[in-house]
């Protein structure tokens, strides 16, 4: 992850005095998908109609429909900024990070312990007088959450 963050930073090429920006593969993929699906106009837009009048084959620039659009048979849209060269080649996302069940359980326990330590203090600082008394009753002690009973997403 640190290498991705580092690769996202701008770097200068001092030998030519030119600044170059390198972008992580996930940012490149997000941009590519945005241009292919969202940054598009319908066929009845004057820009797209202008392309057709100029003899441009707009079928080459048809935007990719999202799952939601396919489900409702949405009209075709056309990309405003077509992708060419290396930008056109599909960028494959890297595998998502994984965590073992044992580490996840340990993390859940640590989160519950931290919540038990912090929540009463936050309530004591932020809730005063009448409300503090009534809010403090049910939150005086937070039950411990075991890893086995923690809800997982």
C-alpha positions as CSV (number, residue, x, y, z in Angstrom):
1,X,0.0,0.0,0.0
2,X,2.8,2.4,0.8
3,X,4.3,1.8,-2.6
4,X,1.0,2.7,-4.2
5,X,0.8,5.9,-2.3
6,X,4.4,6.7,-3.3
7,X,3.6,6.0,-7.0
8,X,0.7,8.4,-6.9
9,X,2.9,11.3,-6.0
10,X,4.2,13.7,-8.6
11,X,7.9,13.4,-9.5
12,X,10.1,15.8,-11.4
13,X,12.5,14.7,-14.2
14,X,15.4,17.0,-13.4
15,X,17.3,16.1,-16.6
16,X,14.6,17.5,-18.8
17,X,12.9,19.9,-16.4
18,X,9.6,18.2,-17.0
19,X,7.2,17.1,-14.3
20,X,5.7,13.7,-14.6
21,X,2.8,12.3,-12.7
22,X,2.5,8.6,-12.0
23,X,-0.9,7.3,-11.0
24,X,-1.7,4.1,-9.1
25,X,-3.4,1.4,-11.1
26,X,-6.6,1.7,-9.0
27,X,-6.8,5.5,-9.7
28,X,-6.1,4.8,-13.4
29,X,-8.9,2.2,-13.4
30,X,-11.4,4.5,-11.7
31,X,-10.6,7.3,-14.2
32,X,-10.9,4.9,-17.1
33,X,-14.3,3.5,-15.9
34,X,-15.6,7.1,-15.3
35,X,-14.8,8.1,-18.8
36,X,-16.2,4.9,-20.2
37,X,-19.5,4.9,-18.3
38,X,-20.4,8.2,-16.7
39,X,-18.7,11.0,-18.6
40,X,-21.0,10.5,-21.6
41,X,-23.8,12.2,-23.5
42,X,-27.1,10.8,-25.1
43,X,-27.4,10.4,-28.8
44,X,-29.8,13.4,-29.0
45,X,-27.2,15.8,-27.6
46,X,-26.1,18.5,-30.1
47,X,-22.4,17.5,-29.7
48,X,-23.1,13.9,-30.6
49,X,-25.4,15.0,-33.4
50,X,-22.6,17.2,-34.6
51,X,-20.3,14.2,-34.7
52,X,-22.8,12.3,-36.8
53,X,-23.2,15.2,-39.2
54,X,-19.4,15.3,-39.6
55,X,-19.5,11.6,-40.6
56,X,-18.0,10.2,-37.4
57,X,-19.0,6.6,-36.6
58,X,-20.3,7.2,-33.1
59,X,-20.6,3.4,-32.5
60,X,-16.9,3.5,-31.7
61,X,-17.5,5.8,-28.8
62,X,-20.5,4.1,-27.2
63,X,-20.3,4.2,-23.4
64,X,-20.4,1.1,-21.3
65,X,-23.7,0.8,-19.6
66,X,-23.7,0.1,-15.9
67,X,-25.6,-2.8,-14.4
68,X,-28.4,-0.4,-13.3
69,X,-28.7,1.1,-16.8
70,X,-28.8,-2.4,-18.4
71,X,-31.6,-3.4,-16.0
72,X,-33.8,-0.5,-17.2
73,X,-32.8,-0.6,-20.9
74,X,-31.4,2.9,-20.7
75,X,-30.7,4.7,-24.0
76,X,-27.2,4.5,-25.4
77,X,-24.7,7.2,-24.4
78,X,-21.5,8.2,-26.0
79,X,-18.2,9.0,-24.3
80,X,-17.3,12.7,-24.4
81,X,-13.6,11.9,-24.1
82,X,-12.8,8.8,-26.1
83,X,-9.9,6.6,-24.9
84,X,-7.0,6.0,-27.2
85,X,-3.6,4.4,-27.0
86,X,-2.5,3.1,-23.6
87,X,-5.6,4.6,-22.0
88,X,-7.9,2.3,-24.0
89,X,-6.3,-0.9,-22.8
90,X,-8.3,-2.2,-19.8
91,X,-6.6,-1.6,-16.5
92,X,-7.0,-4.6,-14.3
93,X,-7.6,-4.0,-10.7
94,X,-5.1,-5.4,-8.2
95,X,-6.4,-8.1,-5.8
96,X,-8.1,-6.6,-2.7
97,X,-6.2,-7.0,0.6
98,X,-7.2,-10.0,2.7
99,X,-7.2,-10.6,6.4
100,X,-7.3,-14.0,8.2
101,X,-10.3,-14.8,10.4
102,X,-8.0,-14.9,13.5
103,X,-6.6,-11.4,12.8
104,X,-10.2,-10.2,12.1
105,X,-11.4,-11.6,15.4
106,X,-8.4,-10.0,17.3
107,X,-9.2,-6.7,15.6
108,X,-12.9,-6.9,16.6
109,X,-11.9,-7.5,20.2
110,X,-9.5,-4.5,20.2
111,X,-12.2,-2.2,18.7
112,X,-14.6,-3.3,21.4
113,X,-12.1,-2.7,24.1
114,X,-11.3,0.8,22.7
115,X,-15.0,1.6,22.5
116,X,-15.5,0.6,26.1
117,X,-12.7,2.9,27.2
118,X,-13.5,5.9,25.0
119,X,-17.3,6.1,24.9
120,X,-18.1,6.8,28.6
121,X,-15.4,9.6,28.6
122,X,-16.8,11.2,25.5
123,X,-20.3,11.1,26.9
124,X,-19.0,12.6,30.2
125,X,-17.3,15.5,28.3
126,X,-20.1,16.2,25.8
127,X,-23.3,15.6,27.6
128,X,-24.0,17.8,30.7
129,X,-26.6,18.4,33.4
130,X,-30.0,16.9,33.0
131,X,-29.3,15.1,29.7
132,X,-26.0,13.8,31.1
133,X,-27.7,12.1,33.9
134,X,-30.2,10.3,31.7
135,X,-27.8,9.5,28.8
136,X,-25.3,8.3,31.4
137,X,-27.6,5.7,32.8
138,X,-27.8,3.4,29.9
139,X,-24.2,4.1,28.8
140,X,-22.4,3.9,32.1
141,X,-20.9,0.6,31.1
142,X,-20.6,-0.9,27.6
143,X,-20.8,-4.6,27.5
144,X,-17.7,-6.4,26.2
145,X,-18.1,-7.8,22.7
146,X,-16.4,-11.1,22.1
147,X,-15.0,-11.9,18.8
148,X,-17.4,-14.8,18.3
149,X,-20.5,-12.6,18.9
150,X,-19.3,-9.6,16.9
151,X,-21.3,-8.8,13.8
152,X,-19.3,-9.2,10.6
153,X,-19.9,-7.4,7.4
